[in-house]
Amino acid sequence: MQVTILGAGNMARGIATRLLAGGNDVQILDRDAGHAATLVDELRAASDGRVSPGTIGDDIRGEVVVFAIPYVAVAGLIDSYGEQLADKTIVDITNPINATYDGLSTPADSSAAEEIARRVPASARVVKAFNTTFAGTLTVGTVAGQPLDVFLAGDDADAKARVAGLVEAGGLRPLDAGPLARSRYLEGLGLLHITLQFTLGTAFGSAVKILP
Ligand SMILES: NC(=O)c1ccc[n+]([C@@H]2O[C@H](COP(=O)([O-])OP(=O)(O)OC[C@H]3O[C@@H](n4cnc5c(N)ncnc54)[C@H](OP(=O)(O)O)[C@@H]3O)[C@@H](O)[C@H]2O)c1
């Protein structure tokens, strides 16, 4: 499958690593062409040429599009890409943390994923994923020898199954958390997991895992 990642930061690296491990093609677009090229160079050895760089504004080639940028920047990109996002599966990975890092910036009766779903073309399907998995752990794929759990929320069963397939092919365990509105709890969990890094001193190396 062809996947486009918007952003070339830490999460782009982690998700691209898992997508390439799963045999997918990855297009990485950043507002700075040099940042995308640097990440692609880093990933190329393990990819048989299945990863390519570009600049935000280039045509989106993927049927799946991952927004690997801060939540505050997502609306602007949705608006500039407009109808190019029609029919796409949109993966929202954001944690919409507020400026003081002690709450969420989204309304209490909504979530980043739901706000994004309201903004994209009606035929685009939004799936929440990867917001509880830290970037460094995605690059490795495991914590304490266990594959990461990736919680998914979405209203479109086909889109959610498509993302679940990508997660599984990358060696991780997809867990269906329910409809898109469940993103409210996933984003709360993401915030809690971030907050616990300072309590536990785990330096963003821990994972949220459902056992057994
Ligand atoms: N880090 C984690 O462990 C983690 C875990 C779960 C979810 N997330 C979520 O993943 C997303 C990305 O986080 P990250 O850790 O990958 O951040 P990051 O390493 O700081 O990378 C941010 C990326 O977003 C781009 N960007 C920033 N502002 C932008 C704007 N106004 N317009 C267009 N692009 C912009 C940056 O572009 P430049 O390269 O040009 O600066 C960079 O490619 C965030 O929404 C975060 O909440 C992160």
The ligand as an SDF file (V2000), in Angstrom:
LIG
                    3D

 48 52  0  0  0  0  0  0  0  0999 V2000
    6.7010   12.1790   19.8110 N   0  0  0  0  0  0  0  0  0  0  0  0
    5.8840   11.2390   20.2390 C   0  0  0  0  0  0  0  0  0  0  0  0
    6.3250   10.2770   20.9250 O   0  0  0  0  0  0  0  0  0  0  0  0
    4.4190   11.2850   19.8940 C   0  0  0  0  0  0  0  0  0  0  0  0
    3.6080   10.2050   20.3140 C   0  0  0  0  0  0  0  0  0  0  0  0
    2.2680   10.1950   19.9290 C   0  0  0  0  0  0  0  0  0  0  0  0
    1.7480   11.2370   19.1590 C   0  0  0  0  0  0  0  0  0  0  0  0
    2.5600   12.2690   18.8090 N   0  0  0  0  0  0  0  0  0  0  0  0
    1.9940   13.3200   17.9630 C   0  0  0  0  0  0  0  0  0  0  0  0
    2.6510   13.2390   16.7040 O   0  0  0  0  0  0  0  0  0  0  0  0
    2.7000   14.5110   16.0840 C   0  0  0  0  0  0  0  0  0  0  0  0
    4.1290   14.7900   15.6270 C   0  0  0  0  0  0  0  0  0  0  0  0
    4.9660   14.7550   16.7550 O   0  0  0  0  0  0  0  0  0  0  0  0
    6.5490   14.5560   16.6090 P   0  0  0  0  0  0  0  0  0  0  0  0
    7.0210   14.0860   17.9390 O   0  0  0  0  0  0  0  0  0  0  0  0
    6.8760   13.7930   15.3990 O   0  0  0  0  0  0  0  0  0  0  0  0
    7.0120   16.0630   16.4410 O   0  0  0  0  0  0  0  0  0  0  0  0
    8.3940   16.6080   15.8310 P   0  0  0  0  0  0  0  0  0  0  0  0
    9.4620   15.5870   15.9090 O   0  0  0  0  0  0  0  0  0  0  0  0
    8.6270   17.9170   16.4890 O   0  0  0  0  0  0  0  0  0  0  0  0
    8.0450   16.8370   14.2810 O   0  0  0  0  0  0  0  0  0  0  0  0
    7.0440   17.7440   13.9470 C   0  0  0  0  0  0  0  0  0  0  0  0
    6.8320   17.7550   12.4480 C   0  0  0  0  0  0  0  0  0  0  0  0
    5.7580   18.6500   12.1860 O   0  0  0  0  0  0  0  0  0  0  0  0
    6.1960   19.6320   11.2680 C   0  0  0  0  0  0  0  0  0  0  0  0
    5.5210   20.9050   11.5540 N   0  0  0  0  0  0  0  0  0  0  0  0
    5.5670   21.6290   12.7020 C   0  0  0  0  0  0  0  0  0  0  0  0
    4.7930   22.7250   12.5940 N   0  0  0  0  0  0  0  0  0  0  0  0
    4.2700   22.6960   11.3480 C   0  0  0  0  0  0  0  0  0  0  0  0
    3.4130   23.5750   10.6270 C   0  0  0  0  0  0  0  0  0  0  0  0
    2.9330   24.6870   11.1950 N   0  0  0  0  0  0  0  0  0  0  0  0
    3.0770   23.2420    9.3560 N   0  0  0  0  0  0  0  0  0  0  0  0
    3.5600   22.1200    8.7780 C   0  0  0  0  0  0  0  0  0  0  0  0
    4.3810   21.2370    9.4090 N   0  0  0  0  0  0  0  0  0  0  0  0
    4.7270   21.5370   10.6750 C   0  0  0  0  0  0  0  0  0  0  0  0
    7.7020   19.7270   11.4520 C   0  0  0  0  0  0  0  0  0  0  0  0
    8.2470   20.2700   10.2710 O   0  0  0  0  0  0  0  0  0  0  0  0
    9.7710   20.7920   10.1950 P   0  0  0  0  0  0  0  0  0  0  0  0
   10.6000   19.5400   10.0340 O   0  0  0  0  0  0  0  0  0  0  0  0
    9.7990   21.6160    8.9530 O   0  0  0  0  0  0  0  0  0  0  0  0
   10.0340   21.5710   11.4280 O   0  0  0  0  0  0  0  0  0  0  0  0
    8.0460   18.2530   11.6770 C   0  0  0  0  0  0  0  0  0  0  0  0
    8.1130   17.5650   10.4530 O   0  0  0  0  0  0  0  0  0  0  0  0
    2.1660   15.5120   17.1080 C   0  0  0  0  0  0  0  0  0  0  0  0
    0.8330   15.8040   16.7970 O   0  0  0  0  0  0  0  0  0  0  0  0
    2.2300   14.7470   18.4300 C   0  0  0  0  0  0  0  0  0  0  0  0
    1.2110   15.1350   19.3280 O   0  0  0  0  0  0  0  0  0  0  0  0
    3.8790   12.3330   19.1610 C   0  0  0  0  0  0  0  0  0  0  0  0
  1  2  1  0
  2  3  2  0
  2  4  1  0
  4  5  1  0
  4 48  2  0
  5  6  2  0
  6  7  1  0
  7  8  2  0
  8  9  1  0
  8 48  1  0
  9 10  1  0
  9 46  1  0
 10 11  1  0
 11 12  1  0
 11 44  1  0
 12 13  1  0
 13 14  1  0
 14 15  2  0
 14 16  1  0
 14 17  1  0
 17 18  1  0
 18 19  2  0
 18 20  1  0
 18 21  1  0
 21 22  1  0
 22 23  1  0
 23 24  1  0
 23 42  1  0
 24 25  1  0
 25 26  1  0
 25 36  1  0
 26 27  1  0
 26 35  1  0
 27 28  2  0
 28 29  1  0
 29 30  1  0
 29 35  2  0
 30 31  1  0
 30 32  2  0
 32 33  1  0
 33 34  2  0
 34 35  1  0
 36 37  1  0
 36 42  1  0
 37 38  1  0
 38 39  2  0
 38 40  1  0
 38 41  1  0
 42 43  1  0
 44 45  1  0
 44 46  1  0
 46 47  1  0
M  CHG  2   8   1  16  -1
M  END
$$$$
